[in-house]
Amino acid sequence: MKLKLLITLWLWFCLKLGLGQNYIPNYSFEDTLTRTTPLFLPADWVVPTNESYDYYTPLHNSSAQHYQFYAPQNLIGYQQAKSGNSYIGIKLYDLYTSVRRTRREYIQLTVFSCSFL
């Protein structure tokens, strides 16, 4: 009985401690790298495949040639970011072709390290 109570309290404490912690760095894509290309790129995120992603941010000049990657109004349409001003676009499925493609667009963190202390 005491063991069940201790395990229950321990699990409750661990869940309460971990709830509300955000261990993903740059989750809103606001931090950018120094520009090596004409476009800005989000920090801490990489592309593990040869495919690309679209990074929409107000840092791209709306009147220049990079208007398609401006946020919130761009070539695709109008979309506000959930938090901050920037967001990522990936292609999950191509509706406009009948040919099935095996390409996948996704991003992942470069290094994921978290500590509880």
Secondary structure as the mmCIF struct_conf table of DSSP 4:
data_model
#
loop_
_struct_conf.conf_type_id
_struct_conf.id
_struct_conf.beg_label_comp_id
_struct_conf.beg_label_asym_id
_struct_conf.beg_label_seq_id
_struct_conf.end_label_comp_id
_struct_conf.end_label_asym_id
_struct_conf.end_label_seq_id
HELX_RH_AL_P HELX_RH_AL_P1 LYS A 2 GLY A 18
TURN_TY1_P TURN_TY1_P1 LEU A 19 GLY A 20
TURN_TY1_P TURN_TY1_P2 PRO A 25 SER A 28
BEND BEND1 PHE A 29 PHE A 29
STRN STRN1 THR A 32 THR A 32
HELX_LH_PP_P HELX_LH_PP_P1 LEU A 33 ARG A 35
BEND BEND2 THR A 36 LEU A 39
STRN STRN2 PRO A 42 PRO A 42
TURN_TY1_P TURN_TY1_P3 ALA A 43 ASP A 44
STRN STRN3 TRP A 45 VAL A 46
BEND BEND3 PRO A 48 ASN A 50
STRN STRN4 ASP A 54 TYR A 56
TURN_TY1_P TURN_TY1_P4 PRO A 58 LEU A 59
BEND BEND4 HIS A 60 HIS A 60
TURN_TY1_P TURN_TY1_P5 SER A 62 SER A 63
BEND BEND5 ALA A 64 ALA A 64
TURN_TY1_P TURN_TY1_P6 GLN A 65 HIS A 66
HELX_RH_3T_P HELX_RH_3T_P1 TYR A 67 PHE A 69
BEND BEND6 ALA A 71 PRO A 72
STRN STRN5 GLN A 73 GLN A 73
BEND BEND7 LEU A 75 ILE A 76
STRN STRN6 TYR A 78 TYR A 78
BEND BEND8 LYS A 82 ASN A 85
STRN STRN7 TYR A 87 GLY A 89
TURN_TY1_P TURN_TY1_P7 LEU A 95 TYR A 96
BEND BEND9 SER A 98 VAL A 99
STRN STRN8 GLN A 108 LEU A 109
BEND BEND10 THR A 110 THR A 110
#
